[in-house]
Amino acid sequence: MKATIIIKAVLFLPGTFLHELAHFTAALFLGKPAGFSLLPRRMGNSIVFGSTAARVRHKALSVFIALAPLVWWVALLFLLRHFRIIHFTLNKPAVRVTLPWERLLRPSLQGGLFFWLAAQLLWAGRLSLQDVKTLLGGIFSLSGFVLIAGGVSGYLIFRSLLS
């Protein structure tokens, strides 16, 4: 069992680093980072690959810290678009996505490295169970309700100014 933990930790280390770095960077801007770890550990039946702790003045700010790893999925989309692996066409009311299958299925070292990078970015952008708990805790707090009310009010005011 320990060998599989070590193999998974090594395979997922770059993505785990990016994931935790996103939390840490968001905590720098929105609160105060209180810890950063990339050491895998076992918690019950699951493996925790890394962790970042942060202190915030208002619990609603923890929502943004919890969501920070999603930036890696945005980066992946831009990377796929840049290398013309994915193409977006905005036609009302749908988005059309096309994939160049002949390029994707041709094996090469460059393709393998690109696939590995894409897999790391997918892993880095995934929200953990703890991220979801932190997100929900921030939303369902007093400051979370104030944030939501402010966002809805701002949207309604902006929408009324446009019409």
For each residue, the residues with C-beta under 8 A, 3 or more apart:
1: 4 5
2: 5 6
3: 6 7
4: 1 7 8
5: 1 2 8 9 40 42 47
6: 2 3 9 10
7: 3 4 10 11
8: 4 5 11 12 40 47 49
9: 5 6 12 13 16 40 47 49
10: 6 7 13
11: 7 8
12: 8 9 15 16 49 123
13: 9 10 16 17 38 49
14: 17 18 120 124
15: 12 18 19 119 120 121 122 123 124
16: 9 12 13 19 20 38 49 50 123 124
17: 13 14 20 21 38 50 124
18: 14 15 21 22 69 72 120 121 124
19: 15 16 22 23 50 69 72 123 124 125 126 128
20: 16 17 23 24 36 37 38 50 51 52
21: 17 18 24 25
22: 18 19 25 26 68 69 71 72 124
23: 19 20 26 27 52 54 65 66 68 69 131
24: 20 21 27 28 33 36 52 54
25: 21 22 28 29 68
26: 22 23 29 30 54 64 65 68
27: 23 24 30 31 32 33 34 52 54 56 65
28: 24 25 33
29: 25 26
30: 26 27 54 56 61 64 65
31: 27 54 55 56 57 61 62 65
32: 27 54 55 56
33: 24 27 28 36 52 53 54
34: 27 53 54 55
35: 51 52 53
36: 20 24 33 50 51 52 53
37: 20 50 51 52
38: 13 16 17 20 49 50
39: 50
40: 5 8 9 47 48 49 50
41: 47 48
42: 5 46 47 48
43: 46 47 48
44:
45:
46: 42 43
47: 5 8 9 40 41 42 43
48: 40 41 42 43 51
49: 8 9 12 13 16 38 40
50: 16 17 19 20 36 37 38 39 40
51: 20 35 36 37 48 130
52: 20 23 24 27 33 35 36 37
53: 33 34 35 36
54: 23 24 26 27 30 31 32 33 34 62 65
55: 31 32 34
56: 27 30 31 32 59 61 62 65
57: 31 61
58: 61 143
59: 56 62 137 138 141 142 143 144
60: 63 138 139 141 143 144 146 147
61: 30 31 56 57 58 64 65 138 143
62: 31 54 56 59 65 66 134 135 137 138
63: 60 66 67 134 135 138 139 144 147
64: 26 30 61 67 68
65: 23 26 27 30 31 54 56 61 62 68 134
66: 23 62 63 127 131 132 134 135 138
67: 63 64 70 127 131 135
68: 22 23 25 26 64 65 71
69: 18 19 22 23 72 124 125 126 127 131
70: 67 73 74 125 127
71: 22 68 74 75 125
72: 18 19 22 69 75 76 121 122 124 125
73: 70 76 77 121 122 125
74: 70 71 77 78
75: 71 72 78 79 121
76: 72 73 79 80 118 121 122 125
77: 73 74 80 81 86
78: 74 75 81 82
79: 75 76 82 83 117 118 121
80: 76 77 83 85 86 118
81: 77 78 84 85 86 87 88
82: 78 79
83: 79 80 114
84: 81 87 100
85: 80 81 99 100 103 104
86: 77 80 81 97 98 99
87: 81 84 97 98
88: 81 95 96 97
89: 95 96 98
90: 95
91: 94 95 96
92:
93:
94: 91
95: 88 89 90 91
96: 88 89 91
97: 86 87 88
98: 86 87 89
99: 85 86 104
100: 84 85 103 104
101: 104 105
102: 105 106
103: 85 100 106
104: 85 99 100 101 111
105: 101 102
106: 102 103 111
107: 111 112
108: 111 112
109: 112 113
110: 113 114
111: 104 106 107 108 114 115
112: 107 108 109 115 116
113: 109 110 116 117
114: 83 110 111 117 118
115: 111 112 118 119
116: 112 113 119 120
117: 79 113 114 120 121
118: 76 79 80 114 115 121 122
119: 15 115 116 122 123
120: 14 15 18 116 117 123 124
121: 15 18 72 73 75 76 79 117 118 124 125
122: 15 72 73 76 118 119 125 126
123: 12 15 16 19 119 120 126
124: 14 15 16 17 18 19 22 69 72 120 121
125: 19 69 70 71 72 73 76 121 122
126: 19 69 122 123
127: 66 67 69 70 131 132 135
128: 19 131 132
129: 132 133
130: 51 133 134
131: 23 66 67 69 127 128 134 135
132: 66 127 128 129 135 136
133: 129 130 136 137
134: 62 63 65 66 130 131 137 138
135: 62 63 66 67 127 131 132 138 139
136: 132 133 139 140
137: 59 62 133 134 140 141
138: 59 60 61 62 63 66 134 135 141 143 144
139: 60 63 135 136 144 148
140: 136 137 144 145
141: 59 60 137 138 144 145
142: 59 145 146
143: 58 59 60 61 138 146 147
144: 59 60 63 138 139 140 141 147 148
145: 140 141 142 148 149
146: 60 142 143 149 150
147: 60 63 143 144 150 151
148: 139 144 145 151 152
149: 145 146 152 153
150: 146 147 153 154
151: 147 148 154 155
152: 148 149 155 156
153: 149 150 156 157
154: 150 151 157 158
155: 151 152 158 159
156: 152 153 159 160
157: 153 154 160 161
158: 154 155 161 162
159: 155 156 162 163
160: 156 157 163
161: 157 158
162: 158 159
163: 159 160
